[in-house]
Amino acid sequence: MDRFLVKNVKLFTTIVLLFVSAFCFAQQPLPSRIDGGIPTVDSPTLYQIQVGAFLYAQNVANTTNRLRGGGFNPLFENFENLTRVIVSQVSANEIISNLERLARLGFDHIIIREDPRGFTISEKWNIPESESRFSSFEFNRDNSFIAIERAVGNTSPAVRFGEYVMPRQNIINMTGLGTLEIESRDEDDLQLSFIPIDKPGIRTALAAVVEPPMPSTPETDMFTRTWRVVNSARESWIGNMYIFSINGTYMVIRPDGSVSTNSHWRWRNEKRGEWDYSHTNWQDHFLAVINTLRPELLIWTEDIGIVELVPVTAGNP
């Protein structure tokens, strides 16, 4: 009888301990200060979580490294003279789990707000079908797109570009061009439909293949954005916009909206302090040396002298 009682006491104790462990695990601590409020789990809106806003680049870098070490892929926003470090595209039902992870990383004060960008992507999609109007689509996280139309005869391929918005993960609205809808995706193979903005009743089926990007690094993520020239030794360049992609494409757009160049870029070496660029698909190339690369500022030196740029984002047009 005593052995029976002891056995049941042990069993009861084990159950209690398991229950307490599960309860404690489910009640992970959250940051002590949460501004903006936690949305209801059924909210259809996407959110961003701000973990800090900093004046100095080193603080931005330190925070970014902490987030990367915890499995996050942070983005940056300019706000007045500060750089916000954010986790973007968080659905309402993922807010709590993200807050718990941030608390474990030591972030004690966060701000939750609606994400003005909606969904964003950083990819290049090649269209192998020779009869298709387009040969590729490319997107960066600053809501810029580059669409290359297939060359006809001896003409050069037409380049279309602009801003995109993604109200849902499978819908991409490209300003002035049309809408892409992702019908299905199997790893790197996509089935798409394209609806031109000028012919909304026409839907064209497209098959696309995702081109492998270059490896993601802090330098690459900061560089592959959309930038505007604010200072240059060649005054005619001021106002030009640069769209860089993680697949090695870049485009220069003049202030009047015309395309100056559609070219290629790559890091010169693993230090990622210099980049080569080519207007001839690497038949020849030139060097630019980076003087400053921060979320809020990019400065490089090339043969014409220094070029200074600031990011073009949803909050900094």
KEKE-3310 file (N, C-alpha, C; in steps of 0.2 Angstrom, whole numbers, plus 5000, padded with zeros to 4 digits):
npx = (5004:5010:5020:5012:5006:5017:5021:5010:5011:5023:5020:5009:5017:5025:5017:5012:5024:5026:5015:5017:5029:5025:5016:5024:5033:5024:5021:5030:5041:5038:5043:5046:5040:5029:5024:5011:5002:4996:4990:4974:4973:4966:4967:4969:4979:4997:5011:5024:5038:5047:5063:5072:5079:5091:5104:5118:5128:5135:5128:5116:5122:5126:5114:5108:5116:5113:5100:5101:5108:5099:5090:5083:5078:5082:5076:5079:5074:5073:5070:5067:5082:5086:5089:5078:5077:5070:5058:5050:5034:5026:5013:4998:4995:5008:5014:5015:5024:5035:5038:5041:5053:5061:5062:5069:5081:5085:5079:5070:5061:5049:5041:5025:5018:5007:5012:5018:5022:5017:5018:5034:5047:5063:5069:5073:5065:5066:5059:5057:5051:5051:5041:5035:5030:5038:5055:5061:5057:5061:5064:5066:5068:5064:5052:5054:5053:5060:5056:5060:5057:5055:5067:5063:5066:5079:5079:5083:5080:5065:5064:5056:5051:5048:5037:5031:5017:5012:4998:4994:5002:5003:5000:5006:5006:5011:5016:5010:5012:5006:4998:5004:5000:5003:5001:5004:5018:5032:5045:5058:5051:5038:5021:5013:5001:4998:4992:4989:4990:4983:4974:4964:4956:4962:4972:4987:4996:5011:5026:5039:5056:5065:5079:5095:5100:5114:5124:5117:5123:5127:5132:5128:5114:5112:5116:5109:5097:5086:5091:5094:5103:5112:5123:5136:5151:5148:5136:5125:5121:5114:5100:5097:5091:5096:5093:5097:5099:5098:5102:5112:5109:5108:5100:5100:5091:5085:5081:5070:5063:5068:5077:5094:5105:5105:5112:5125:5131:5144:5152:5169:5178:5178:5178:5170:5170:5172:5165:5162:5156:5147:5142:5141:5138:5149:5159:5168:5173:5171:5177:5171:5174:5169:5165:5157:5145:5130:5114:5107:5114:5125:5140:5151:5167:5171:5178:5174:5174:5167:5152:5136:5123:5106:5094:5079:5063:5048:5045:5053:5053)
npy = (4994:5006:5007:5008:5021:5029:5028:5034:5047:5051:5050:5060:5071:5072:5075:5088:5095:5095:5102:5115:5118:5119:5129:5140:5141:5145:5157:5167:5181:5198:5213:5226:5239:5243:5252:5258:5247:5230:5222:5214:5196:5193:5203:5210:5217:5221:5223:5233:5232:5242:5243:5252:5269:5278:5290:5288:5279:5268:5263:5259:5248:5239:5236:5230:5219:5212:5208:5201:5190:5184:5179:5188:5198:5213:5230:5247:5263:5281:5294:5310:5316:5303:5285:5273:5256:5242:5228:5221:5218:5210:5199:5200:5189:5185:5193:5192:5181:5186:5197:5190:5184:5195:5201:5191:5193:5205:5217:5230:5240:5243:5248:5247:5248:5251:5243:5253:5249:5237:5221:5216:5212:5204:5200:5192:5188:5177:5176:5163:5160:5163:5170:5178:5194:5200:5198:5198:5201:5212:5215:5226:5229:5242:5245:5246:5242:5234:5230:5221:5222:5211:5211:5216:5212:5221:5231:5238:5231:5236:5245:5245:5253:5258:5261:5248:5240:5228:5222:5209:5194:5187:5196:5209:5225:5235:5252:5261:5251:5237:5223:5209:5193:5180:5164:5151:5143:5134:5131:5138:5140:5148:5151:5163:5177:5191:5207:5220:5238:5246:5238:5231:5220:5209:5195:5187:5172:5168:5159:5158:5159:5159:5169:5164:5174:5185:5182:5186:5200:5211:5223:5221:5221:5234:5241:5237:5245:5259:5274:5292:5304:5317:5325:5328:5328:5330:5340:5338:5326:5326:5323:5312:5295:5279:5262:5248:5230:5214:5205:5209:5219:5236:5252:5268:5282:5297:5314:5318:5307:5298:5284:5283:5273:5255:5243:5233:5227:5222:5216:5220:5212:5201:5210:5220:5234:5240:5242:5235:5241:5239:5243:5236:5222:5216:5216:5226:5236:5246:5255:5259:5266:5264:5276:5279:5269:5268:5265:5277:5285:5285:5285:5286:5285:5288:5289:5302:5308:5312:5304:5307:5300:5298:5287:5282:5279:5273:5282:5292:5300)
npz = (5000:5004:4995:4983:4986:4986:4973:4966:4971:4966:4952:4952:4956:4945:4934:4939:4938:4925:4920:4926:4920:4906:4908:4912:4901:4891:4896:4892:4895:4890:4881:4893:4890:4879:4866:4856:4856:4856:4843:4839:4836:4825:4816:4799:4795:4791:4802:4809:4819:4829:4836:4840:4838:4831:4832:4829:4819:4823:4834:4827:4819:4830:4835:4824:4822:4834:4832:4820:4825:4832:4823:4816:4802:4800:4795:4789:4793:4789:4800:4803:4810:4813:4813:4811:4817:4812:4813:4800:4791:4799:4804:4812:4821:4823:4831:4846:4847:4841:4850:4861:4857:4855:4868:4874:4868:4874:4871:4877:4876:4864:4849:4841:4825:4811:4796:4783:4771:4767:4760:4755:4743:4738:4725:4709:4695:4681:4665:4655:4643:4626:4618:4627:4633:4643:4649:4661:4679:4692:4710:4724:4742:4745:4738:4725:4707:4693:4676:4662:4646:4632:4619:4602:4586:4580:4590:4606:4622:4630:4645:4660:4675:4692:4707:4718:4726:4738:4742:4746:4749:4737:4727:4716:4713:4701:4698:4685:4676:4678:4685:4694:4698:4709:4705:4709:4718:4718:4726:4717:4706:4698:4694:4686:4683:4672:4672:4662:4665:4657:4650:4658:4657:4651:4654:4656:4656:4664:4666:4678:4684:4698:4701:4708:4722:4726:4741:4756:4766:4779:4773:4760:4761:4765:4754:4743:4739:4735:4730:4731:4722:4730:4731:4720:4710:4697:4692:4685:4689:4701:4709:4702:4702:4710:4708:4716:4715:4723:4715:4707:4698:4692:4691:4684:4685:4678:4684:4676:4674:4664:4658:4662:4663:4662:4671:4677:4693:4706:4720:4723:4731:4745:4756:4753:4751:4740:4723:4707:4692:4677:4660:4649:4651:4657:4648:4648:4663:4678:4692:4709:4724:4741:4752:4763:4770:4776:4784:4782:4773:4759:4751:4738:4729:4712:4695:4692:4703:4720:4725:4733:4741:4747:4755:4746:4752:4758:4768:4765:4752)
capx = (5000:5014:5023:5007:5005:5023:5021:5005:5013:5028:5016:5006:5022:5028:5011:5012:5030:5025:5010:5021:5034:5022:5013:5030:5035:5019:5021:5037:5041:5037:5047:5042:5037:5026:5020:5007:4997:4996:4984:4970:4976:4963:4968:4972:4985:5003:5014:5032:5041:5053:5067:5076:5080:5098:5108:5125:5129:5138:5122:5112:5126:5126:5107:5107:5120:5110:5094:5103:5110:5092:5086:5079:5081:5080:5076:5080:5070:5075:5065:5071:5089:5087:5088:5074:5079:5063:5056:5044:5030:5024:5006:4995:4995:5015:5016:5017:5030:5041:5040:5045:5060:5065:5063:5075:5087:5086:5075:5065:5056:5048:5035:5022:5014:5005:5018:5015:5025:5013:5023:5040:5051:5069:5070:5073:5061:5067:5054:5061:5047:5053:5035:5032:5032:5044:5061:5062:5055:5066:5061:5070:5064:5062:5046:5055:5053:5063:5053:5063:5053:5059:5068:5059:5070:5086:5078:5085:5074:5062:5065:5050:5052:5043:5036:5026:5014:5009:4992:4994:5009:5003:4998:5011:5004:5017:5014:5011:5013:5000:4997:5007:4997:5007:4996:5007:5025:5036:5052:5060:5047:5032:5016:5011:4997:5000:4986:4991:4985:4979:4970:4962:4952:4967:4976:4992:4999:5018:5030:5045:5061:5069:5087:5098:5103:5121:5124:5115:5127:5124:5134:5124:5107:5111:5118:5104:5091:5084:5095:5094:5110:5111:5129:5140:5155:5145:5130:5119:5119:5110:5093:5097:5090:5099:5089:5101:5095:5102:5105:5118:5107:5106:5097:5100:5085:5086:5076:5064:5060:5070:5082:5101:5108:5102:5118:5127:5136:5146:5157:5176:5181:5174:5178:5164:5172:5173:5161:5163:5150:5148:5136:5141:5137:5155:5164:5172:5170:5174:5178:5169:5176:5164:5168:5152:5139:5126:5107:5104:5119:5129:5145:5157:5171:5173:5182:5172:5174:5163:5144:5133:5116:5102:5089:5072:5059:5041:5045:5058:5052)
capy = (5000:5012:5008:5011:5028:5033:5028:5039:5053:5052:5052:5067:5076:5073:5079:5095:5099:5096:5107:5121:5119:5121:5136:5145:5142:5149:5164:5170:5188:5202:5219:5230:5244:5242:5258:5257:5242:5224:5221:5208:5191:5192:5209:5208:5222:5220:5228:5233:5232:5246:5241:5257:5274:5280:5295:5286:5273:5262:5260:5255:5242:5235:5233:5226:5213:5208:5206:5195:5184:5181:5176:5193:5202:5220:5235:5253:5269:5287:5298:5316:5314:5297:5279:5268:5249:5239:5221:5223:5213:5205:5198:5201:5183:5183:5199:5190:5177:5191:5201:5186:5183:5201:5201:5186:5196:5210:5223:5231:5245:5243:5252:5243:5252:5247:5244:5257:5246:5231:5216:5218:5206:5206:5194:5193:5182:5177:5173:5159:5159:5168:5173:5182:5201:5202:5194:5198:5206:5212:5219:5227:5230:5249:5245:5248:5236:5234:5225:5221:5219:5207:5215:5215:5213:5224:5236:5237:5229:5242:5245:5249:5254:5262:5258:5243:5238:5221:5222:5203:5191:5185:5202:5214:5231:5239:5258:5263:5245:5232:5219:5202:5188:5173:5158:5145:5143:5128:5133:5143:5140:5152:5152:5170:5180:5198:5211:5227:5243:5249:5233:5227:5214:5204:5191:5183:5168:5168:5155:5162:5155:5164:5169:5165:5181:5185:5181:5192:5202:5218:5228:5220:5223:5241:5244:5235:5249:5264:5280:5298:5308:5324:5329:5325:5332:5331:5343:5335:5319:5328:5321:5305:5289:5273:5256:5242:5224:5209:5200:5213:5224:5243:5256:5275:5286:5304:5318:5319:5300:5294:5279:5284:5267:5249:5240:5227:5229:5217:5218:5218:5207:5200:5216:5224:5241:5243:5238:5236:5242:5238:5245:5231:5215:5214:5216:5231:5238:5252:5254:5264:5265:5266:5280:5278:5265:5268:5265:5284:5288:5281:5290:5283:5289:5285:5293:5309:5311:5309:5304:5306:5298:5296:5282:5283:5274:5275:5288:5297:5300)
capz = (5000:5004:4988:4979:4987:4984:4966:4964:4973:4961:4946:4953:4956:4938:4931:4941:4936:4917:4919:4928:4915:4900:4909:4912:4894:4887:4898:4891:4896:4884:4883:4898:4887:4872:4863:4850:4858:4853:4839:4840:4832:4818:4812:4793:4794:4793:4807:4810:4826:4830:4842:4842:4833:4833:4829:4827:4815:4827:4838:4822:4818:4835:4836:4819:4824:4839:4829:4815:4829:4835:4818:4812:4796:4801:4790:4792:4790:4791:4803:4805:4810:4816:4809:4814:4816:4812:4810:4796:4788:4804:4804:4819:4825:4825:4836:4852:4847:4840:4856:4866:4855:4856:4875:4876:4865:4878:4869:4883:4874:4857:4846:4836:4821:4805:4791:4777:4765:4765:4759:4751:4741:4736:4721:4702:4691:4674:4661:4649:4636:4621:4616:4632:4632:4647:4650:4669:4684:4698:4715:4730:4748:4745:4734:4718:4703:4686:4672:4656:4640:4627:4613:4596:4581:4582:4595:4612:4626:4634:4653:4664:4682:4696:4713:4718:4732:4739:4747:4749:4747:4730:4723:4716:4709:4698:4696:4678:4672:4679:4691:4694:4703:4709:4705:4713:4719:4720:4727:4713:4700:4699:4689:4687:4678:4672:4670:4661:4668:4651:4647:4664:4655:4648:4659:4652:4660:4663:4670:4680:4688:4703:4700:4715:4723:4729:4748:4760:4771:4781:4768:4754:4762:4765:4748:4738:4740:4731:4733:4727:4722:4733:4730:4715:4706:4691:4695:4681:4692:4707:4708:4699:4707:4708:4710:4716:4717:4726:4710:4703:4693:4695:4686:4685:4683:4678:4687:4672:4674:4659:4661:4660:4662:4665:4671:4682:4698:4710:4725:4720:4735:4751:4761:4751:4752:4733:4719:4700:4688:4669:4656:4643:4653:4659:4643:4652:4669:4681:4700:4713:4731:4745:4758:4768:4769:4782:4782:4780:4769:4754:4748:4735:4724:4706:4691:4691:4710:4725:4724:4739:4740:4753:4753:4744:4755:4759:4773:4763:4744)
cpx = (5004:5018:5018:5006:5011:5023:5016:5007:5018:5025:5013:5011:5025:5023:5011:5018:5029:5021:5014:5026:5031:5019:5019:5032:5030:5018:5028:5036:5041:5042:5042:5038:5035:5022:5017:5002:4998:4990:4980:4973:4973:4963:4971:4978:4992:5006:5021:5033:5047:5057:5071:5077:5086:5100:5114:5124:5131:5132:5117:5116:5125:5119:5106:5110:5116:5103:5096:5105:5104:5088:5082:5082:5079:5080:5077:5075:5073:5069:5069:5078:5091:5086:5084:5077:5072:5063:5050:5040:5028:5016:5004:4996:5003:5018:5019:5024:5036:5043:5043:5052:5064:5066:5069:5082:5089:5083:5069:5060:5055:5042:5032:5017:5012:5011:5015:5017:5020:5019:5028:5044:5058:5072:5071:5070:5063:5061:5057:5057:5048:5047:5032:5035:5038:5049:5062:5058:5060:5063:5066:5065:5062:5056:5048:5055:5057:5060:5057:5059:5057:5060:5065:5064:5077:5085:5081:5079:5072:5063:5059:5052:5047:5043:5031:5023:5012:5004:4992:5000:5009:5001:5003:5008:5009:5014:5015:5012:5007:5001:5000:5003:5001:5002:4998:5015:5028:5043:5054:5056:5040:5028:5013:5005:4998:4994:4988:4987:4981:4974:4968:4958:4956:4971:4980:4995:5007:5021:5037:5050:5065:5076:5090:5101:5110:5120:5122:5120:5124:5126:5129:5117:5106:5112:5112:5097:5090:5087:5094:5101:5108:5117:5133:5145:5152:5138:5124:5117:5114:5103:5092:5095:5093:5095:5094:5097:5101:5105:5110:5115:5107:5104:5098:5095:5086:5080:5070:5061:5063:5076:5089:5105:5104:5109:5119:5132:5138:5151:5164:5179:5176:5174:5172:5164:5172:5168:5163:5156:5152:5141:5136:5141:5144:5160:5170:5169:5174:5174:5175:5171:5171:5167:5164:5147:5135:5118:5104:5109:5124:5134:5150:5161:5172:5177:5180:5172:5169:5155:5141:5126:5113:5096:5082:5068:5052:5041:5050:5058:5057)
cpy = (5006:5013:5010:5019:5032:5033:5033:5046:5055:5054:5059:5072:5078:5077:5086:5099:5100:5102:5114:5123:5122:5128:5141:5146:5146:5156:5167:5178:5192:5208:5223:5236:5243:5248:5256:5252:5236:5223:5214:5203:5191:5198:5207:5212:5219:5225:5228:5235:5236:5244:5247:5263:5278:5286:5293:5279:5267:5259:5256:5248:5237:5232:5228:5219:5208:5205:5200:5189:5181:5179:5181:5195:5209:5225:5242:5258:5276:5291:5304:5315:5308:5291:5274:5261:5245:5232:5222:5217:5208:5205:5199:5195:5181:5188:5196:5186:5181:5195:5197:5185:5189:5202:5197:5189:5203:5217:5224:5236:5245:5247:5248:5248:5248:5248:5247:5254:5240:5226:5218:5212:5209:5200:5197:5187:5183:5173:5170:5159:5165:5172:5178:5190:5203:5196:5193:5203:5206:5217:5220:5229:5238:5250:5248:5241:5238:5229:5226:5218:5216:5211:5212:5217:5216:5230:5234:5235:5235:5240:5249:5248:5258:5259:5253:5243:5231:5221:5214:5199:5188:5190:5207:5220:5235:5246:5259:5257:5240:5228:5212:5198:5182:5168:5153:5146:5137:5129:5139:5144:5143:5151:5159:5172:5188:5201:5218:5232:5246:5244:5228:5220:5208:5201:5187:5179:5168:5162:5158:5157:5161:5163:5169:5171:5180:5184:5187:5193:5209:5223:5227:5222:5230:5244:5243:5238:5254:5270:5285:5302:5315:5328:5325:5330:5334:5334:5340:5329:5320:5327:5314:5300:5283:5267:5251:5236:5219:5204:5204:5217:5231:5247:5264:5279:5293:5308:5318:5312:5296:5290:5281:5278:5261:5244:5235:5230:5222:5219:5216:5213:5206:5205:5220:5231:5244:5239:5240:5237:5241:5240:5240:5224:5212:5213:5221:5233:5243:5251:5260:5261:5268:5270:5279:5274:5264:5267:5272:5288:5284:5286:5285:5287:5285:5290:5300:5312:5308:5310:5303:5305:5297:5291:5285:5278:5277:5281:5294:5297:5304)
cpz = (5000:4998:4983:4979:4985:4976:4963:4965:4968:4954:4946:4952:4949:4934:4932:4938:4928:4916:4921:4922:4908:4901:4909:4905:4890:4890:4898:4892:4890:4886:4888:4896:4880:4870:4857:4851:4853:4849:4841:4835:4825:4814:4805:4791:4795:4797:4806:4817:4826:4836:4844:4836:4836:4829:4826:4824:4819:4831:4833:4820:4824:4836:4830:4820:4829:4836:4824:4819:4832:4829:4814:4806:4796:4795:4793:4789:4793:4794:4806:4804:4813:4811:4813:4812:4817:4810:4806:4794:4793:4805:4811:4824:4826:4829:4842:4852:4845:4846:4861:4864:4856:4863:4877:4873:4869:4876:4874:4881:4866:4855:4841:4832:4815:4800:4785:4771:4762:4765:4755:4749:4739:4731:4713:4699:4684:4670:4655:4643:4632:4618:4621:4631:4637:4648:4657:4673:4690:4703:4721:4736:4749:4740:4727:4713:4696:4682:4665:4651:4635:4621:4607:4590:4583:4587:4602:4617:4630:4641:4656:4671:4686:4703:4713:4725:4732:4744:4750:4746:4740:4725:4723:4711:4707:4695:4689:4673:4672:4685:4690:4700:4703:4710:4710:4713:4721:4720:4723:4707:4702:4693:4690:4682:4678:4669:4668:4663:4663:4648:4653:4662:4652:4654:4655:4657:4659:4668:4671:4684:4692:4702:4707:4716:4726:4737:4751:4766:4774:4776:4762:4755:4763:4758:4743:4740:4734:4734:4728:4728:4725:4732:4725:4712:4700:4692:4691:4684:4698:4705:4705:4704:4705:4712:4710:4718:4720:4721:4705:4698:4696:4689:4688:4681:4683:4682:4683:4671:4668:4662:4658:4658:4665:4665:4676:4687:4702:4715:4722:4724:4741:4756:4759:4753:4745:4729:4712:4697:4680:4666:4650:4645:4654:4654:4645:4658:4673:4689:4703:4720:4736:4751:4764:4766:4776:4780:4779:4775:4765:4751:4745:4730:4718:4702:4691:4698:4715:4723:4731:4738:4747:4750:4751:4747:4756:4764:4770:4755:4741)
residu = (MET:ASP:ARG:PHE:LEU:VAL:LYS:ASN:VAL:LYS:LEU:PHE:THR:THR:ILE:VAL:LEU:LEU:PHE:VAL:SER:ALA:PHE:CYS:PHE:ALA:GLN:GLN:PRO:LEU:PRO:SER:ARG:ILE:ASP:GLY:GLY:ILE:PRO:THR:VAL:ASP:SER:PRO:THR:LEU:TYR:GLN:ILE:GLN:VAL:GLY:ALA:PHE:LEU:TYR:ALA:GLN:ASN:VAL:ALA:ASN:THR:THR:ASN:ARG:LEU:ARG:GLY:GLY:GLY:PHE:ASN:PRO:LEU:PHE:GLU:ASN:PHE:GLU:ASN:LEU:THR:ARG:VAL:ILE:VAL:SER:GLN:VAL:SER:ALA:ASN:GLU:ILE:ILE:SER:ASN:LEU:GLU:ARG:LEU:ALA:ARG:LEU:GLY:PHE:ASP:HIS:ILE:ILE:ILE:ARG:GLU:ASP:PRO:ARG:GLY:PHE:THR:ILE:SER:GLU:LYS:TRP:ASN:ILE:PRO:GLU:SER:GLU:SER:ARG:PHE:SER:SER:PHE:GLU:PHE:ASN:ARG:ASP:ASN:SER:PHE:ILE:ALA:ILE:GLU:ARG:ALA:VAL:GLY:ASN:THR:SER:PRO:ALA:VAL:ARG:PHE:GLY:GLU:TYR:VAL:MET:PRO:ARG:GLN:ASN:ILE:ILE:ASN:MET:THR:GLY:LEU:GLY:THR:LEU:GLU:ILE:GLU:SER:ARG:ASP:GLU:ASP:ASP:LEU:GLN:LEU:SER:PHE:ILE:PRO:ILE:ASP:LYS:PRO:GLY:ILE:ARG:THR:ALA:LEU:ALA:ALA:VAL:VAL:GLU:PRO:PRO:MET:PRO:SER:THR:PRO:GLU:THR:ASP:MET:PHE:THR:ARG:THR:TRP:ARG:VAL:VAL:ASN:SER:ALA:ARG:GLU:SER:TRP:ILE:GLY:ASN:MET:TYR:ILE:PHE:SER:ILE:ASN:GLY:THR:TYR:MET:VAL:ILE:ARG:PRO:ASP:GLY:SER:VAL:SER:THR:ASN:SER:HIS:TRP:ARG:TRP:ARG:ASN:GLU:LYS:ARG:GLY:GLU:TRP:ASP:TYR:SER:HIS:THR:ASN:TRP:GLN:ASP:HIS:PHE:LEU:ALA:VAL:ILE:ASN:THR:LEU:ARG:PRO:GLU:LEU:LEU:ILE:TRP:THR:GLU:ASP:ILE:GLY:ILE:VAL:GLU:LEU:VAL:PRO:VAL:THR:ALA:GLY:ASN:PRO)
# end
